[in-house]
Amino acid sequence: MDLPSNGDDVLTQRTRARMFSWLAEHRGPASTEELAAAVGLHPNGVRRHLERMQEAGLVERSRSTGRRGRPGDLWAIAADADPGGERPSGYTDLARWLARAIPPGRNRLREVEKAGREIGRELAPSGPQDDPTEGFRQALASLGFRPALEPKAEGGFVCRLENCPYKESVRENQPIVCALHKGITSGLLAEFLPEARLVGFEPHDPDVAGCIASVSGSIDGDD
């Protein structure tokens, strides 16, 4: 995920940048103590950095309810964190070239979607989740999609993705990149919400975003 940029340049501070990158790679909520161990600092100092990042809208805080011991703070990438910043252009170019090199035939699209499902399973954090639906949302947020979930009256939810972090590659080969992302979404669902199903996936213009994933089935994580 690209590092966000904002007027305060919160992530120009090296420790905060490391913490944000670690959370993005973690793909889910982490405690203050886990973050402190990751960056080698005392939890009190890490908590102050996290609170500054929370004020800037980069991370969000929740309370642990299903872990042993006293409830504590859990931190995750905020759903509306604005992906921006700079990244090595070589990776962008490579992704564009790979997308251009893969022909979008019917069989190839199935193969790419299947590969995406395996990737999605790998991206999901291990271990039980306090709230599997929230874990799914946070995993997409950590990838840079800025997801917004809306429950459906008949069960399940609609997930609207307010940002496309792959827009350069999508411009080169939308069928292939979107098939990969559809597979990744299915794989994440299989890990977080195994009783749910992806019943709709509607790609949009990557420069406008707003792609929609429709999910049906049990989403309480208790089945």
N, C-alpha and C positions, 0 to 999 in steps of 0.2 A: 504493500500500500504506500502511495506517495505521502510524504509528510505534509500535514496541513500548513497553510500560511494564514496569518491574520494580522491585524494592525499592530498588535502588541508584540509580535514576533516571539511568542512564548517559547517556541521550540528552538530558538537560537541558543538557549541555555543547554549545554551538552547533556546534563543528567536527564532533563526532561525529554530531550530527543531520544535518548537511549530507552527511557521508560515507555515512551509512546511506541517506538519500534518493537520493543519486547511485547507489549500488549497486542500489537497488530499481528505478530508472529504467533502469539499464544492462542489467538482465535476465540477467546472467551474471557469471562471475568476472572480476576485474580485478587487475592488479598493484599493488604498493605505489606504484610510480612513476606509474601512471595516476591513482590516487587523489590522490596528491600534486599532480599537475598540475591535477586537477579543482578542488581546494580552494585551490590557490596556496600550499602549504606545503612544507617540506623533507621528503623521504621518511622521515628518522629520526623526526621528530615525528609524522608520520602513522602510522608503524608502532606507536608507543606507544599512540596512540588505538585503533588496530585491535586490538591485543592486549588492551586494556581491554574493548573491545566483545566480543571472543572469550570472555573470562572470564565475561561476562554472558550468553553464549549467543545473541548477536545476529548474529554473523557466524561463518563457518567458514573455516579456512585449508587450502589444498592446495598442492602443489608443481607448477610448470610442468614438463612433460616434452616437449612437442612444439614449443616455441617456440625461436627461434634464441638463441644465447648460453647463458650458464650458467642452470641451473634457478633459479627464484625463487619467492617466495610469490605465491599467487593468493588473493584474498578474494572471498567471496560471501555473500549473505544466508543465515543458517542455516535449515535446513529446519524446525526447531522454534522459530524466533523467534516469540514470542507477540504477534500483532497486537493492539494496544490503543491507548491514547493518545487524543488528541482530534483531531478534524478538523472543518472547517466543516460545519455541519449542512445548509447549502443544497445541497451536492453529494449528500448522502444523500437528501434530500427529492426532488431532481430525478431521481435514479436510480429511486426508488420510483414517482414519478409517471409516468415514461416506461414502466416495466414495466407499470403499471396501464393505460396508454393503448394498448398493443399487444395486439390480440386473438390468442389462441393457436390459430388455425385451422391445418389441416394444411399448406397452402401457405405460410402465414406462418412456421411453424416451420422449414420448409426454407429459406426466405429468410434467416431469422435465423441458422441454423446456417451457411449459406454465407458470410454476412457475418462470422461468428465465425472461420471458417477464414482469411479474408483478414487479420483482425486478428491472429490467432495467428502468421501468417507475418511480419507487421510487427513483432511483439514479440520475435521471436527475434533475438539479436545476430548481426551480420554476421561473416564470417570463419570459418575452420576451428576446430573445437573439439577439445581434447585428448581428451575423453571425451564423445561426443554424448549418451549416456544420462544422465550426470551433468549435462550442460548443460540437458537437458530438465527434470530435477528442480529445478535451481537456478532456471530460468525460472519454474516454478510456485511455488517458494518465494518469489521476489521479488514475486509477485502476492498473497502472503498465505495460500496454501492449506495450508502445512505438509505437504508430500507425503512419503509413505513408499513406497519401491519394493521389491517382492518379486519375485525372478525366478520364472518358471514353468518346470516341468520340461521342457515341450515347446518352450521358447523364448519369448522375449518377457518381459513382466513385468506385474505388477498394481500399479497406483498407487492408494494409498489417501490421500484428502485429509482431513487431520485438522482442518481449519478451513474455514469458509465465509466469505470476506470480503464476500460479496454478500447476507448473510442478510436484510437489510431489504428488498431488492428481491425476493428469492425468496419472501418471505411474501406479496408483492403478486401475483406471477405466476410461479410456479415453472416451468411449461412453457417460457415464453419465455426466462427467465434461464438455465435449464439447457441449453436448445438453443444459446444463445449460447456458454456455457462449453464445451459439447461441441465446437462448431466451433473455438473457440480452441485446445482441446487437440489437435484434428486438425491445425490449422495449425502448431502448434509441432512436432508429430511430423514433418510434411512437411519442415520445415526442418532439424531435428536428425537425424532417423532416417528418411530417405525410403523405405527398404525395409520399414519397419514399418507396421502398420495398427492403427487403433483398432477393436477388434472388440466391445467392450462398454463401456457407460457407464451406471452405476447411481446415480442421484441419491438422496440421503437427506434426512432432516429437517435443514434448515440450522442449527438450534440445537444439534443433536447432531453434525452433520458425518459424516465417514466415507464420502463418495461414492467410488465405485470406477470407475477407468478400466482396462480390460483391453487390453493391447497384445500383438500377435503379429507374428512376422516377424523379420528380421535386425535386431539392435540393436548390432552391433559397429562400425558406422560406416565399414567398410572396403569395402563393396560399391559 
